[in-house]
């Protein structure tokens, strides 16, 4: 079975001379790193498991140290590598909340007419609310506010989302 991984960070520049690296966080749960004993690094498009020696926050930035990476030169080789966890280890979200990777690829339908509107290709994270970017069946881009007024049903298991397009899209 091929294991799937979710990117939760990226290794940034080195810190000090002992092989530590800053982490560019790509998760809403940064404290998850403080309890991990290992994590996967994406090296040359392959996920490799690395043992963690320590993690800590320095001036609100996460710093990580791996086993057998003990010098500035060792650490430099890993700059820009993605950090990932197996899909089954992602933090469980409350009901009604979804990860972007779960939404990408979902087919979107009009709730009333069951008309196929397109497929979600991106999610814009904005201050007021998220916005689903949908590539329509005629190759146009539709933007749908991800709010309960418009999004009526999300079925991640079947990769389907039903929306109320009344007042939002041309009829």
C-alpha positions as CSV (number, residue, x, y, z in Angstrom):
1,X,0.0,0.0,0.0
2,X,1.3,3.4,-0.9
3,X,1.3,5.7,2.1
4,X,0.0,9.2,1.5
5,X,1.5,12.2,3.3
6,X,0.3,15.7,4.2
7,X,2.8,18.5,4.2
8,X,2.8,20.3,7.6
9,X,5.9,22.5,7.1
10,X,9.1,23.2,5.1
11,X,12.6,23.5,6.4
12,X,14.0,27.0,6.2
13,X,17.4,28.4,6.9
14,X,19.8,26.9,9.4
15,X,20.1,28.1,13.0
16,X,23.5,28.0,14.7
17,X,26.3,25.6,14.0
18,X,24.9,22.4,15.4
19,X,22.5,21.3,12.7
20,X,19.3,23.0,13.7
21,X,16.8,24.3,11.1
22,X,13.9,26.7,11.3
23,X,10.6,25.4,10.2
24,X,8.2,27.3,7.9
25,X,4.9,26.2,9.3
26,X,2.2,25.0,6.9
27,X,-0.3,23.9,9.6
28,X,-2.8,25.4,11.9
29,X,-1.5,23.2,14.7
30,X,2.2,24.2,15.2
31,X,2.4,22.6,18.7
32,X,2.0,19.2,17.1
33,X,5.8,19.3,16.4
34,X,6.6,19.5,20.1
35,X,5.3,16.0,20.6
36,X,6.7,14.2,17.6
37,X,9.6,11.7,17.8
38,X,9.9,11.4,14.1
39,X,8.6,13.1,10.9
40,X,9.0,12.5,7.2
41,X,11.2,14.7,4.9
42,X,10.5,14.9,1.2
43,X,14.0,14.4,-0.3
44,X,14.2,14.1,-4.1
45,X,10.4,13.4,-4.3
46,X,10.6,10.6,-1.8
47,X,9.4,10.7,1.8
48,X,12.0,9.6,4.2
49,X,11.5,9.1,7.9
50,X,13.8,11.1,10.2
51,X,14.2,10.9,13.9
52,X,13.7,14.2,15.8
53,X,16.2,15.0,18.6
54,X,14.5,18.3,19.7
55,X,11.9,20.9,18.7
56,X,11.4,24.2,20.4
57,X,10.1,27.7,19.7
58,X,12.7,30.5,19.5
59,X,11.2,34.0,19.2
60,X,7.9,32.4,18.1
61,X,9.6,30.4,15.3
62,X,9.9,26.7,15.4
63,X,13.4,25.2,15.4
64,X,14.0,21.5,14.8
65,X,17.0,19.2,15.2
66,X,17.3,15.7,13.6
67,X,19.3,12.7,14.6
68,X,22.7,12.5,12.7
69,X,22.5,16.1,11.5
70,X,25.0,17.7,13.7
71,X,26.7,20.5,11.7
72,X,25.8,23.5,9.7
73,X,26.9,21.7,6.5
74,X,24.7,18.7,7.3
75,X,21.7,20.9,7.9
76,X,22.2,23.0,4.8
77,X,21.5,20.0,2.6
78,X,17.9,19.8,3.9
79,X,16.9,23.5,3.4
80,X,13.6,23.7,1.5
81,X,12.7,20.0,2.2
82,X,9.0,19.5,3.0
83,X,8.0,18.0,6.3
84,X,5.1,15.6,6.3
85,X,3.0,13.3,8.4
86,X,1.1,10.2,7.2
87,X,-2.5,11.1,6.2
88,X,-3.9,9.1,9.1
89,X,-1.9,11.2,11.6
90,X,-3.5,14.6,10.6
91,X,-5.2,16.4,13.5
92,X,-8.9,15.6,13.5
93,X,-11.0,18.7,12.7
94,X,-14.4,19.5,14.3
95,X,-17.5,18.6,12.3
96,X,-18.1,21.0,9.5
97,X,-14.4,21.9,9.1
98,X,-12.3,20.4,6.3
99,X,-8.7,20.4,5.2
100,X,-7.9,22.1,1.8
101,X,-6.4,18.8,0.5
102,X,-9.8,17.1,1.2
103,X,-11.7,19.8,-0.8
104,X,-9.4,19.9,-3.8
105,X,-10.9,17.7,-6.5
106,X,-14.4,17.6,-5.1
107,X,-17.1,17.9,-7.7
108,X,-19.6,20.7,-7.1
109,X,-23.3,20.5,-7.9
110,X,-26.2,22.9,-7.7
111,X,-28.2,21.7,-4.6
112,X,-31.6,22.1,-6.2
113,X,-31.2,21.0,-9.8
114,X,-28.2,18.6,-9.1
115,X,-26.5,20.3,-12.1
116,X,-22.8,19.7,-12.3
117,X,-21.0,23.0,-11.9
118,X,-17.3,21.9,-11.9
119,X,-14.5,20.7,-9.7
120,X,-12.6,22.5,-6.9
121,X,-9.1,23.3,-8.0
122,X,-8.1,25.6,-5.2
123,X,-9.2,27.2,-1.9
124,X,-8.4,30.8,-1.2
125,X,-7.9,31.4,2.5
126,X,-9.2,34.9,3.1
127,X,-9.8,36.9,6.4
128,X,-13.6,36.9,6.1
129,X,-14.1,33.4,4.8
130,X,-12.6,30.8,2.5
131,X,-13.4,30.9,-1.2
132,X,-13.7,27.7,-3.3
133,X,-12.1,28.1,-6.8
134,X,-14.0,25.9,-9.2
135,X,-13.1,25.1,-12.7
136,X,-16.5,24.8,-14.5
137,X,-17.5,22.3,-17.1
138,X,-17.0,25.0,-19.8
139,X,-13.5,25.7,-18.4
140,X,-14.4,29.0,-16.6
141,X,-13.3,29.9,-13.1
142,X,-16.1,30.2,-10.5
143,X,-15.6,31.6,-7.1
144,X,-17.9,30.4,-4.3
145,X,-17.8,31.8,-0.7
146,X,-17.4,28.8,1.6
147,X,-20.2,29.9,4.0
148,X,-23.2,27.9,5.2
149,X,-25.6,30.3,3.3
150,X,-24.2,28.9,0.0
151,X,-22.5,25.5,0.8
152,X,-25.4,23.2,1.7
153,X,-23.6,19.8,1.9
154,X,-20.0,18.6,1.9
155,X,-19.5,14.9,1.3
156,X,-15.7,14.3,1.5
157,X,-16.0,10.6,1.2
158,X,-17.7,10.8,-2.2
159,X,-15.8,14.0,-3.2
160,X,-19.0,16.0,-3.7
161,X,-20.2,19.4,-2.6
162,X,-23.7,20.8,-3.0
163,X,-24.2,24.6,-3.1
164,X,-27.1,27.0,-3.4
165,X,-26.1,29.0,-6.4
166,X,-29.2,31.3,-6.3
167,X,-28.1,34.9,-6.2
168,X,-24.4,33.9,-6.5
169,X,-24.0,32.6,-10.1
170,X,-25.7,33.5,-13.3
171,X,-28.8,31.5,-13.7
